[in-house]
């Protein structure tokens, strides 16, 4: 059932966990929460649409970070403190205080957390999200 207050959006899902939301002019990758460390905001199994165009702090919100080759991504909420430092919350029971974002490798900013997954249409094999996904194209 569609909520009448929810805006209509066109979701395009492509290869390599790529997505695009045409009306928002956003594209990126889809990841899934592997645990409940950020519950109740993000629970195990929730699908996150990550805007990979954002590679640095862009306001207090959830971000996804690379942790190295063959390591899982880290989902964390970043909150800027009054003194310019940050609170890094990847586990609500163990928030960390960090002085700067130096050394963090941003995959992107969480654009949308999907609790109720919308219908996924089948993308035409030539229909690939355009905005910032060159590395995910099957060419």
Residue pairs with C-beta under 8 A, 6 or more apart in sequence:
7 23
8 23
9 21
9 22
9 23
9 24
10 21
10 22
10 23
11 19
11 20
11 21
11 118
11 120
11 121
12 19
12 20
12 21
12 22
12 123
12 127
12 129
13 19
13 30
13 120
13 121
13 123
14 20
14 123
14 127
14 128
14 129
14 133
14 136
15 128
15 136
15 137
15 138
16 29
16 133
16 136
16 137
16 138
17 29
17 30
17 31
17 136
18 27
18 28
18 29
18 30
18 128
18 129
18 133
18 136
19 27
19 28
19 29
19 30
19 49
19 129
20 26
20 27
20 129
20 130
20 131
20 133
21 27
21 49
21 111
21 112
24 111
25 131
26 49
26 51
26 53
26 111
26 131
27 51
27 52
27 53
27 129
27 130
27 131
27 132
27 133
28 49
28 50
28 51
28 52
28 53
28 108
28 111
28 132
28 133
29 50
29 52
29 107
29 108
29 133
29 136
30 47
30 48
30 49
30 50
31 47
31 48
31 50
31 64
31 73
31 75
32 45
32 46
32 47
32 48
33 42
33 43
33 44
33 45
33 46
33 48
33 75
34 44
34 72
35 44
36 43
36 44
37 90
37 91
37 92
37 93
38 62
38 75
38 76
38 77
38 89
38 90
38 91
38 92
39 92
41 62
41 77
41 113
42 48
42 62
42 75
42 113
46 113
46 114
46 115
47 113
47 114
47 117
48 62
48 64
48 75
48 110
48 112
48 113
48 114
49 110
49 111
49 112
49 113
49 114
50 64
50 107
50 108
50 109
50 110
50 111
51 108
51 109
51 110
51 111
52 107
52 108
52 132
52 133
53 108
53 131
53 132
54 63
54 106
54 108
54 109
55 106
55 108
56 101
56 106
57 63
57 78
57 80
57 86
57 101
58 109
60 77
60 78
60 79
60 80
61 77
61 78
61 109
61 110
62 75
62 76
62 77
62 78
62 109
62 110
62 113
63 75
63 76
63 77
63 78
63 106
63 107
63 108
63 109
63 110
64 73
64 74
64 75
64 76
64 106
64 107
64 108
64 109
64 110
65 73
65 74
65 75
65 76
65 104
65 105
65 106
65 107
66 73
66 105
66 106
66 107
67 73
67 74
67 105
73 107
74 90
75 90
75 110
76 88
76 89
76 90
77 87
77 88
77 89
77 90
78 86
78 87
78 88
78 89
78 101
79 86
79 87
79 89
80 86
81 87
81 97
85 97
85 98
85 99
85 100
86 97
86 98
86 99
86 100
86 101
87 95
87 96
87 97
87 98
88 95
88 96
88 97
88 98
89 95
89 96
90 96
128 136
128 137
128 138
129 136
